[in-house]
Amino acid sequence: MAASSRSDLSTARVAGSRHVPALDGIRGLAILMVLANHFVIIEIASRAPGFPWMQGLRDSLWTGVDVFFALSGFLITSILIETVETPGFFRNFYARRSLRIFPLYYAVVFLVLACTPLFQIHWGGQQWRLLTYTNRIFIDPHQAGWNFDFGGGVSLIHFWSLHVEEQFYLVWPLLVFLLRKPRRLLPLAIIFSLASLGLRFWLAGRGVDLIALYSSLPTRADGLFLGASLALLLQSRFAALAGRFALLVFLASSGVMTAIFLRRSGFVWWNAEPFLFAIQFTVVGIAATSLIALCLEPRSLASRVFRSPFLRLFGRYSYGLYIFQAVVPIFLREPMLRLVGSVLHRSLLTHFVVAILLLPIIVLCAVLSYRFFEKPLLGLKRHFEYRTRPTIPAAV
């Protein structure tokens, strides 16, 4: 398998910006984990003490966000390293990112802002953080709990991960531009990953709020930089290592994750032990990054699994799904609870049914948004084309 992996990954480096369907499948798996955690699983686990295994499953599905981080780090770094020598490097990169990210994000933020009187939202100045992607850009040891949770069923706390990625997009391209060469950037990406791990361990040991550490770029950057490290490795003379050791690294990191799961009866990120709290994010990032490497080999089992049309479908609409899974419940959850509750008269069943009913509505919103709002705007990317022939798989 090592020789096959080496050959296929080497081909991927020189084959241009070929689309890798399996990476869409990884994205699809990640968003399905997020949706299951925030809706179906959480409704059962939080209200049915007779299902402890469900609680353990719920406590593990947060890892879907870390899969997104590793994938984003890989794809964005692939683009950056391919285009850093071209004219209009910053303009093209940020214009294309803005067209992909900003329209839907700001549309829903302004919608919620407009509904302030309806929901009697007390913003407390947090609207400015929403508008500027500055959630926990610095770690305040005196601030605890989630930002963007306004009570009364109005919560945008899930947007923290969008802020982490956007802050990464602001910093990393500048460093790529300054250093340019993968041989210089790869050690830096590894150092940043280790620094994030070390900072997380140190601050957790000092009693800093774990939610603050969970939702801040400085203490969550390792997943992004691990994905970036893979992209840089594929552009270096050590590219063959990715194919040779990807399976071994994936199995080893998955084994560590399983051990933590069994010890804690769940893969709990809010673990009070500083070491386990710190290390688990890095382990998930390593597992996700090695899975990406496995999927780059077209003949691998991982690639065949993640080329599933079902997973790729959800991967295509993952951004809209992530946005709408936070926004749709603000408007529909409470009315649906009252309506369904008036018929069923059982709390657990009512919450479960409402969660199941919300999911297709969220999917429909994401599909319609992509088809009639996001996709037409993405067509404007043609005005900001990259003027080079890429060498490793690029983002869709």
N, C-alpha and C positions, 0 to 999 in steps of 0.2 A: 504493500500500500504506500510505503514511503516514496518509492520511485514514481509511482503514478501521481501522487499528490504533488511532488516536485515538478513533474512535467506539466500538469494542468495549471498549477499556480503560476509557473513561469510563462505559460502561454497567455494567461489572463493579463499579465503585465504588459504584453506587447500587442494585444489584440484590439486595443482601442477601448472606447467607453462602451463596452458591451453591457447590455442590461442583464442583471443576474436575478432571475425570478425568485430564487430561493431566499434572497434578502427581503423581498416583499413578504414572503411567508414568515420569516422571523419577526418582521414588524407586525404581521397579522396575529401571531401568537402573543406578542407583547400586549397588544390592545385587548385581546380576548381575556388575558389574565387580569388586566385592569378592570374591565367591565364586570367580570365575574366577582372580583373582589369588592367593588363598590356597590354592586347591586344584589345579585342572587345570593352569593355566599354570605355576604355580610348580614343580609336580612335573616337568614336562617341561624347563622352562628351566634349572632348577638341576642337572639330571642329563644333559642332552643338548647338549654344546657344539657339535654340528653344526647347531643351529638358532638362529643368532644373532638372527634376526628375532623368534623367540619370546622371547628374553631382553629385547629392546627393548619388546615388547608387555607383558611382565610388569612392566617398569620404569615403565610408564605407567598401569597400572590402579589405582594408589593414588589416582588422582584421583576415584574413586567416593566416597571419604570426603568430599572437598571439595564434591562435589555435594550430599551430605547436609547439610553445614554451611550452604551458601547457601540450600537449601530450608528448613531449620529456622529460620534467621534471618528469612526472609521470612514464613513461616507464623506463627511465634510473635509477631513484631512486629505482624502483621495483627491477631491476637487482642488483644494488649495495647492497641493504639491504639484499637480499637473499644470496649473495655470499661473503659478507665481511669476514666471518669466514673461508673461504676455502683457501687452498694453491694456490699460484699464482694469488691472487686477482687482483693486478694491471696488471700483465702481460696479463692475460686472457681478462680483460675488455678492455685494450687499444689495444690489438691485434685485438679483434673483432670489436671495433669501427673503427680502422684504415682500416681494410679490407672493411668495409661498406662505409666509407666516402672518404678516400684519393684517391683511384685509379681514379674514374671519375673526381673528383675535379681537381686533378693535371693534368690529361690528357687534360682537356679543357683549363686550365691556360697555360700550356706549348704550346698548339696549338695557343692560342692568342699571346703569347710571340713570337712564331716563325713567326707570321704574322705582326710583328712590321713594317718592311719595306713596306709591302703591304698597310697597313692602315696609315702609317706615325704616329704611336702612340708616344706621348711624355709622358713617364711614370712618370717622376719627382720623382723617387724613390719609387713610390707606388707598383711596382712589388714585392718589398720585403715584403710589408704588405700582398699582395696576397699570397705569398709563405709561410708565417709564421702565417697566421691567426691572425694577430695583428691589424686589422682595429679598430681604436678608442679604444684600450685597456685601454687608459687613455683619459679623456675628456679635450681637449684643448679649453679653453674659447675663444681663439683668432682664432680658425679654424672654418670656416663656410662652409656649402654646403656638397655635397656628395663626398665621395672618390670613386675612380675607374670609374669616368666619364671622358673619354679621348677625347670626341668630335668626330666629323666626323662619328657618328653612332656607335662608339665603346664605350660600357658602360657595366660594370660589377657591377653596384651599388647594384644589388639585392643580391650580395654575402655577404652583411653586416650581414644578419641573420645567415648565415652559420658560420661566424666568432663568433657571439655572442654565438651560441650553442657550438662551439668547445672550446671557453674559459671557458664556464660553465663546460664542461666535464673535463677540466684540474683541476679546483678548487674543485668541489663538491665531487668527489671520495676520495680525501685526507681527507676532513672533515668527510665523512662517515666512513672512516677507523679509524680515531682518536676517534670518539665518539661512533660509532657502534650501539648503542641502539636507536630504534625509539623514546623512551620517551625523549632522549636527543636531537635528531636531529629535531624532530617536532617543538619545540619552536624556534630553530635556523632558520629553514626554514621560519617560520612565521615572525620572526624578520627581516630576509633578505628581505622578500617581502615588509614589511612596510618601511624598510630603503631605498629601491629602489624608492618607491613611494615618500617618504619624500625628497630624494635627487633630484628627478625629479622636484618636486614642487619648491624647493629652488633655483635650478639652472635656471629654467625657469623664476622665478621671478627676477633673477639677469640679465636676458637678454642674457643668453647663447644660442647659435644657436640651434633651435629646431631640426634641422636635426641631429646635433651632439648628442643630447639627445635621439633622436629616434633610433639611430643606435649604441649605446654603451651598453656594458653589465651592468655596474653599474646602469644605469638608465632604463634598460629593463629586469632586472633579476626577477622582481616580477612574471611574467607569468611562468617562469621556476620553481621558488620556490613554487608557488601555486600548480602546478602539482606535485612537489615533496612532498608537504604537504599532498596531498591526498594519495599518496603511503605510506607515513609514518603513516597516520591516520589508514589506513587499517591494519597496523601491530601492532596497539596499542589496549588497552582495550576499546578505544572509537570508534572502527571500525563501530559499529552499527549506529553512527551518520551520516556516509556518506550516507547510504541508507535512513535514516529517514528524512534528511533535504535537500537532493540533489535537489529535484524538487522545493522546496520552494526557495532555493538559486538561482537556475537557473531562475525562474520566476522573482524574485526580481532584479537580475542583468540585465536581459533582459529588464525589465521595465525601469531601469536607463538608459540603452543604448538607448532605444526608446525615452526617454525624451530628451537626449542630441541630438539625431538625429533630432527631431522635432524643437528643439530650434535653431539649427545651419543649418537646411535644409541639413543635411548630417552629418555623424559621422566623423568629420574632425580631424585628429591627429595633424595637424599643426595649431591647434587652438592657438590664441595669448593670451588667458586668462590662466595664469599659473595654476589655480586650475583645470579647465576642461582639459587642456592639460595633467596634471599629473594624474588625477583620471581615465581617460577613459581607459588607458592601464590596470590598476588594475581591473576595472569592467569587461573588456573583458576577462581577465585571470580568474576571478572568474566564469564567465558564462561558459567558455570553460572547466574549471576543474569540475564544477558541471555536465556538459553534459557528461564528461568522466565517472563520478560516476554513472549517470543514465544508461549509456550503459553497465556497468558491471553487471546489472541485466538482465539476458537473456529474461525474460518475459516482460520487460518494452517496452513501445511504442518507446522510443528513440533507444533501441537496435534493434528492428525490422526495424525501418527506416534506421538505419546506417548499417544494414547487407545487404543492397541493393547491388546486384552484380555490378551495374554500379559504385557506389561510391567506393566499394572495389577494383575494377579494377584500378581506378585512384589512390587509396591509395597505391597499390602495386608499381606503377611506379612513385610515387610522387617525390622521390629524383632526378631521372633523368629528370623529367619534370621541376623541379625547376632550375636545372642546364641549361638545353637546352633552356628554355624560355628566358634566358639571352644571350646565345651564338649564337643560330641559326639566330636571326635577324642581328647580326653583319655581317654575310656573305650573307644573302639573302634579307634583307628588302629593301635596296636601289635599287638593280637590279629589284626586283619585282615591286617596286613603278614605276620605269621608264617603265617597260613593260606593266603593267596594265594601267598606266596613259596614255600611247600612244593609248590605245584603248577606254578608258572611257571618258577621258578629263574632269573629274569632281573630284575635290580634295577629298571631303568627301567620295564619293562612292569608289574612288580609295583606300584610306586608310582603309576603312572598308573591302573591298574585300581582300586586302593584309593581313590584320589581320586574316581573316577567312582562307585564304590559308596557312598562317604560322602555324596555330594550328595543323592540321593533320601532318605536317612535324615534328613539335616538338614532338608530341605523338609518331610518328614512330621512331624518333631518340631515345626516352626514352625506348621504347619497345625493339628495337634492342640492345641498350646498355645494358639493363638488361639481356637480353637472352644470348648474346654472349660475354659480357665483365664483367659485375658486378657479375652475378650469378656464373660463374666458379670460380671467386676469392672468393666469399662468401663460396664456398665449403671448403676453407682452414680453416674455423672456426672450423672444426672438430678437428684440432690440438690444439685448445684452449677451450675445453669444460669446462663448469662450473661443479664442482664436488659436487653438492648439489641438493636436490629436492626443487625447488622454491615454494613459497607459494602464490604469487599473479601474475596476468597476466604479462607476459614478452613481450618484443618487438619481432617483427617478424624478 
